[in-house]
Amino acid sequence: MLYEAFIVSLIVLVTVGGAELLGMTMLNRPIVIGPLVGLALGDIQTGVLIGASLEAVFMGVVNIGGASAAEPGLATAVGTAFAINLGGGAGVALPLAIPIGILGLQVKTLLYVGVIGFFAPVFDRLAAEGKERKIVLLHYGAWLLQWGIYALLPFIGILAGSDAINAFVKAIPKVIMNGLNICGGLLPAVGMAMLLKLLWDKKIYAFFFLGFVMVAYLKLPLVALAVLGAIIAVTIAQRDYQLSQLTKKVNAAPAAAAPAGPAGNVDAEEEDFFDE
């Protein structure tokens, strides 16, 4: 079991952590992780079947800000490993996927707050001092620390067994789970505040409050808001283009009406001479 625990934890580190490092490459999806675990454990057929089954389960799960439900990568890796070792196929993996995914998401939130949050002031200080090389080293070092700790979950889980995982999830007090959910809900507010701090402009504040009113009072879904945002963006872009073209025409008009250099001055002098 030691080999299985190590190889699955390594796959979680590369796929789930790699998806965060490389920019949402979908490496952490079940359809990717399932076959990789199956290939590593010598049963790629079961890995593909379970990966496809869990992809259908987690297909609609996209953890964005407060809209967080479960972490599909960890759930797939551990569930597939148990299914191959116990020989139960999808019947073993599916019941374990949801609790493991929920646990993985809570641990990920704790790591973001406790590990990455701890290094945030250090990044600010290094940026103010202009130490680019140290920022790069700290960036990769913090990533390795965060996802190395996260990869211990499948390692310990596979060594402990599926019964221990279920018992551990059920043993977590409800108040702690609620607290972790609240912390996860606060993160999008902090992220939005940081984004607004960079992008805030008096010219666009009206759109921000317009979106707030539409969500809070009109209860519009996110798809409707996205469509309205696209319409507003296209309209403003067309208006800016028309104003740009109009400005070019206005600036070009005086130049066209002005005399064309020295030749124009000579013609004017000749007309004045004959008039006299």
C-alpha positions as CSV (number, residue, x, y, z in Angstrom):
1,M,0.0,0.0,0.0
2,L,2.9,2.3,0.5
3,Y,3.6,2.4,-3.3
4,E,0.0,3.1,-4.1
5,A,-0.2,5.9,-1.4
6,F,3.0,7.5,-2.8
7,I,2.1,7.4,-6.5
8,V,-1.5,8.7,-5.9
9,S,-0.2,11.5,-3.8
10,L,2.3,12.4,-6.5
11,I,-0.5,12.4,-9.1
12,V,-2.5,14.7,-6.9
13,L,0.4,17.1,-6.5
14,V,1.1,17.2,-10.3
15,T,-2.5,17.4,-11.4
16,V,-4.4,19.4,-8.8
17,G,-1.5,21.5,-7.8
18,G,-0.3,21.8,-11.4
19,A,-3.8,23.1,-12.5
20,E,-3.4,26.0,-10.0
21,L,0.2,26.7,-11.0
22,L,-0.2,26.6,-14.8
23,G,-3.5,28.5,-15.0
24,M,-6.6,26.3,-14.9
25,T,-5.5,23.7,-17.5
26,M,-8.2,21.2,-16.4
27,L,-5.5,18.8,-15.2
28,N,-7.6,18.4,-12.0
29,R,-10.6,17.0,-13.7
30,P,-11.7,13.4,-13.0
31,I,-11.5,12.5,-16.7
32,V,-7.7,13.2,-16.5
33,I,-6.9,11.9,-13.0
34,G,-8.9,8.7,-13.2
35,P,-6.9,7.2,-16.1
36,L,-3.6,8.4,-14.7
37,V,-4.3,6.6,-11.4
38,G,-5.4,3.5,-13.2
39,L,-2.3,3.5,-15.4
40,A,0.0,3.9,-12.3
41,L,-1.8,1.1,-10.4
42,G,-2.0,-1.3,-13.3
43,D,-5.7,-1.1,-14.2
44,I,-6.2,1.6,-16.7
45,Q,-9.6,0.3,-17.8
46,T,-11.0,0.8,-14.3
47,G,-9.3,4.2,-14.1
48,V,-11.0,5.4,-17.3
49,L,-14.4,4.1,-16.3
50,I,-14.3,5.7,-12.9
51,G,-12.8,8.9,-14.3
52,A,-15.7,9.1,-16.8
53,S,-18.3,8.3,-14.1
54,L,-16.9,10.9,-11.6
55,E,-16.6,13.5,-14.4
56,A,-20.4,13.1,-15.0
57,V,-20.9,13.6,-11.2
58,F,-18.6,16.6,-10.9
59,M,-19.2,18.1,-14.4
60,G,-21.3,20.9,-13.0
61,V,-18.9,21.6,-10.0
62,V,-16.9,24.7,-10.7
63,N,-15.5,26.1,-7.5
64,I,-15.4,29.9,-8.1
65,G,-15.3,32.1,-5.1
66,G,-18.2,31.3,-2.8
67,A,-19.8,28.9,-5.2
68,S,-17.8,26.0,-3.8
69,A,-19.0,22.4,-3.3
70,A,-16.2,19.8,-3.5
71,E,-12.7,19.2,-4.9
72,P,-13.1,16.7,-7.7
73,G,-9.4,16.0,-8.2
74,L,-8.7,14.5,-4.7
75,A,-12.0,12.7,-4.7
76,T,-11.2,11.0,-8.0
77,A,-7.6,10.0,-7.1
78,V,-8.5,8.4,-3.7
79,G,-11.8,6.9,-5.0
80,T,-10.1,5.3,-8.0
81,A,-7.3,3.9,-5.9
82,F,-9.7,2.3,-3.4
83,A,-11.8,1.0,-6.3
84,I,-8.8,-0.7,-7.9
85,N,-7.4,-2.1,-4.7
86,L,-10.7,-3.3,-3.3
87,G,-12.0,-4.5,-6.7
88,G,-15.4,-2.8,-6.4
89,G,-15.2,-0.5,-9.5
90,A,-17.5,2.5,-9.6
91,G,-19.6,1.1,-6.8
92,V,-16.7,1.7,-4.4
93,A,-15.5,5.0,-5.9
94,L,-18.8,6.9,-6.1
95,P,-19.9,6.7,-2.4
96,L,-16.5,7.9,-1.3
97,A,-16.1,10.7,-3.9
98,I,-18.5,13.3,-2.3
99,P,-17.2,13.1,1.3
100,I,-13.6,13.1,0.2
101,G,-14.2,16.0,-2.2
102,I,-15.8,18.0,0.5
103,L,-13.0,17.3,2.9
104,G,-10.4,18.2,0.2
105,L,-12.1,21.6,-0.4
106,Q,-12.1,22.5,3.3
107,V,-8.4,21.6,3.6
108,K,-7.6,23.6,0.4
109,T,-9.3,26.6,1.9
110,L,-7.3,26.2,5.1
111,L,-4.1,26.0,3.2
112,Y,-4.9,29.1,1.2
113,V,-5.5,31.1,4.4
114,G,-2.8,29.5,6.6
115,V,0.0,29.0,4.1
116,I,-0.5,31.5,1.2
117,G,-2.0,34.1,3.5
118,F,1.1,33.9,5.7
119,F,3.4,34.7,2.8
120,A,1.3,37.6,1.4
121,P,3.1,40.4,3.4
122,V,6.5,38.8,2.4
123,F,5.5,39.1,-1.3
124,D,4.6,42.8,-0.7
125,R,7.8,43.5,1.0
126,L,9.9,41.9,-1.7
127,A,8.0,43.7,-4.4
128,A,8.6,47.0,-2.7
129,E,12.3,46.2,-2.5
130,G,12.4,45.1,-6.2
131,K,13.8,41.6,-5.4
132,E,12.3,39.8,-8.4
133,R,14.4,36.6,-8.1
134,K,13.4,36.1,-4.5
135,I,9.7,36.6,-5.4
136,V,10.0,33.9,-8.1
137,L,11.7,31.5,-5.6
138,L,9.2,32.2,-2.9
139,H,6.3,31.7,-5.4
140,Y,7.4,28.3,-6.3
141,G,8.4,27.4,-2.8
142,A,5.0,28.4,-1.4
143,W,3.3,26.4,-4.2
144,L,5.4,23.3,-3.3
145,L,4.7,23.7,0.4
146,Q,0.9,24.2,-0.1
147,W,0.3,21.4,-2.5
148,G,2.9,19.1,-0.8
149,I,0.8,19.3,2.4
150,Y,-2.3,18.8,0.3
151,A,-0.9,15.7,-1.3
152,L,-0.5,14.2,2.2
153,L,-4.3,13.7,2.2
154,P,-4.4,10.9,-0.3
155,F,-1.2,9.4,1.1
156,I,-2.6,9.1,4.6
157,G,-6.0,8.2,3.3
158,I,-4.9,5.3,1.2
159,L,-2.7,4.0,4.0
160,A,-5.5,4.3,6.5
161,G,-8.2,2.7,4.3
162,S,-11.7,3.7,3.2
163,D,-13.4,3.0,6.5
164,A,-11.1,5.4,8.3
165,I,-11.7,8.2,5.7
166,N,-15.5,7.9,6.1
167,A,-15.2,7.9,9.9
168,F,-12.9,10.9,9.9
169,V,-15.3,13.0,7.7
170,K,-18.2,12.1,9.9
171,A,-16.2,12.9,13.1
172,I,-15.6,16.5,12.1
173,P,-17.8,18.7,14.3
174,K,-20.6,20.5,12.5
175,V,-19.5,23.8,13.9
176,I,-16.0,23.4,12.4
177,M,-17.4,22.5,9.0
178,N,-19.7,25.6,9.2
179,G,-16.8,27.7,10.1
180,L,-14.8,26.5,7.2
181,N,-17.7,27.1,4.8
182,I,-18.0,30.7,6.1
183,C,-14.3,31.3,5.6
184,G,-14.6,30.0,2.1
185,G,-17.5,32.4,1.5
186,L,-15.4,35.4,2.7
187,L,-12.6,34.7,0.3
188,P,-14.5,36.0,-2.8
189,A,-15.3,39.2,-1.0
190,V,-11.6,39.7,-0.3
191,G,-10.7,38.8,-3.9
192,M,-13.3,41.2,-5.3
193,A,-12.0,44.0,-3.0
194,M,-8.5,43.5,-4.3
195,L,-9.7,43.5,-7.9
196,L,-11.7,46.7,-7.4
197,K,-8.7,48.3,-5.7
198,L,-6.8,47.8,-9.0
199,L,-9.6,48.6,-11.5
200,W,-11.7,51.1,-9.6
201,D,-12.5,54.2,-11.7
202,K,-15.1,56.9,-11.3
203,K,-16.2,56.3,-14.9
204,I,-17.3,52.7,-14.2
205,Y,-18.7,52.9,-10.6
206,A,-22.2,53.2,-12.0
207,F,-22.0,49.7,-13.6
208,F,-20.8,48.2,-10.4
209,F,-23.8,49.4,-8.4
210,L,-26.1,48.5,-11.4
211,G,-24.9,44.9,-11.2
212,F,-25.3,44.9,-7.4
213,V,-28.9,46.1,-7.7
214,M,-29.7,43.5,-10.4
215,V,-28.4,40.7,-8.2
216,A,-29.7,41.8,-4.8
217,Y,-33.1,43.1,-5.8
218,L,-34.0,41.7,-9.3
219,K,-32.5,38.3,-8.5
220,L,-31.0,38.0,-12.0
221,P,-28.9,34.8,-12.6
222,L,-25.2,35.1,-13.5
223,V,-25.9,34.1,-17.2
224,A,-28.2,37.1,-17.6
225,L,-25.7,39.4,-15.9
226,A,-23.0,38.1,-18.3
227,V,-25.1,38.8,-21.3
228,L,-26.0,42.3,-20.1
229,G,-22.4,43.0,-19.4
230,A,-21.4,41.9,-22.9
231,I,-24.1,44.1,-24.4
232,I,-22.9,47.1,-22.4
233,A,-19.3,46.4,-23.3
234,V,-20.1,46.2,-27.1
235,T,-22.2,49.4,-26.9
236,I,-19.5,51.4,-25.1
237,A,-16.8,50.0,-27.6
238,Q,-18.9,51.2,-30.6
239,R,-19.5,54.6,-29.0
240,D,-15.7,55.0,-28.3
241,Y,-14.9,54.0,-31.9
242,Q,-17.4,56.6,-33.3
243,L,-16.0,59.3,-31.0
244,S,-12.5,58.4,-32.1
245,Q,-13.4,58.6,-35.8
246,L,-15.2,62.0,-35.2
247,T,-12.1,63.4,-33.4
248,K,-9.9,62.4,-36.3
249,K,-12.3,64.2,-38.8
250,V,-12.4,67.3,-36.6
251,N,-8.6,67.4,-36.4
252,A,-8.1,66.8,-40.1
253,A,-10.5,69.6,-41.2
254,P,-8.3,72.6,-40.1
255,A,-5.3,71.0,-41.8
256,A,-7.1,70.6,-45.1
257,A,-8.3,74.2,-45.0
258,A,-4.9,75.7,-44.3
259,P,-2.6,77.0,-47.2
260,A,-0.4,74.3,-48.7
261,G,3.0,75.6,-47.7
262,P,5.2,78.3,-49.5
263,A,3.4,77.8,-52.8
264,G,0.2,79.0,-51.3
265,N,1.9,82.1,-49.9
266,V,3.3,83.0,-53.4
267,D,-0.1,82.7,-55.0
268,A,-1.6,84.9,-52.4
269,E,1.1,87.6,-52.9
270,E,0.6,87.5,-56.7
271,E,-3.2,88.1,-56.3
272,D,-2.5,91.0,-54.0
273,F,0.0,92.5,-56.5
274,F,-2.5,92.4,-59.5
275,D,-5.3,93.8,-57.3
276,E,-3.2,96.8,-56.6
